[in-house]
Amino acid sequence: MVTLKEAVTKSELKQFVKFPFTLYKGSPYWVPPIINDELDSFDKTKNPVFKNAEAWFFLAYKEGKLVGRVAAIINHIEVNQQALKKMRFGWFDFIDDTAVSEALLKKVTEIGSQHQLEYMEGPVGFSNLDKVGVLIEGFEHIGSMITWYNHSYYQSHYEQLGFVKEKEYMENKFPANNVNPALFSKLNDLIKRRYGLREINFTKTKDVLPMVDEMFDLFNASYSKLSSFVPITAIQKAYYKKKYISFINPEYIKFVVDKEDKLIAFAVVMPSFSKALQKAKGKLFPFGIYHLLKAKKQSKDVYFYLVGIHPDYQKKAVTAIIFNEFHNTFNEKGIDMCYRTPELEENIAIKQMWKHFDPVIYKRRRTYKKDLIQ
């Protein structure tokens, strides 16, 4: 028999965070989070997402042993302002026992029904800057700090329990030397002259920070038409600025501005922290911080984390400017491989943007949906 317990206390939430450390013990592909960072993201006094969202965290036990977890989430901006009556769920992990996965999802269903929501979808986080999707292909590749890894049996559990595919995401990779400057160097000069644009590069994090709010505003404008998008609020901007910007090499953040110095495009690349996080084993101290700082300086793999282009410029080859800048930076750093974070299958514009670099799809992931109103 499966019993559920809501994780409320710090000790219980720590059990929630640490469960995957047992489930994926010995896996060469799973990348652990930093435990305290994960706890902070679930802390209603620290994460500003809770100004507009609610979450419940549940642990599943069988014969006295912890065997699963799930977070049930309601994003009120999505429900009230966008009129999407959606119950979210994420951080969903379980042993290969459908009694466990069914019990956890039944609890999510109950909460969604109590709040008069129409359907549930997951795995997703609180917002678009959180992790998304259950891995369905690419289990033999190492994960990242910005994606969930999972066992191959997860997909069958969703489908056995009556869930259907909602969205599909692709993860691509390509060698850095596929970025051929001949494709965009002339175009870079032409586009800058035609539209009066210029690039901005930085070498110090403190110089990047004043532009971050404008970057998030442009992020909201760039992705507003995608079906899954929930805008980032002002208070979340400050939180993400503090949480992520210090992790990113300033030279890996590229900006493009117009004649009035208004931001019209940006791109954020992160060094791969995957192997460093595996060595850290969930803790920054005493040695975890050393591994992360070493990766920040020396990693030869990078992830394209965010790319945003103002809608007025999305078909004007502005990416030529961005790629020209990254080509120069990657040459200086000796970057070997470029990875892209999950991108919606329906996002045709993003596919067009990368086509010249011969990307290879190496992972696929999905969110699954189930109606709450029968």
Order of alpha helices (4+ residues) and beta strands (2+ residues): beta-alpha-alpha-beta-beta-beta-alpha-beta-beta-alpha-beta-alpha-beta-alpha-alpha-alpha-beta-beta-alpha-alpha-beta-alpha-beta-beta-alpha-beta
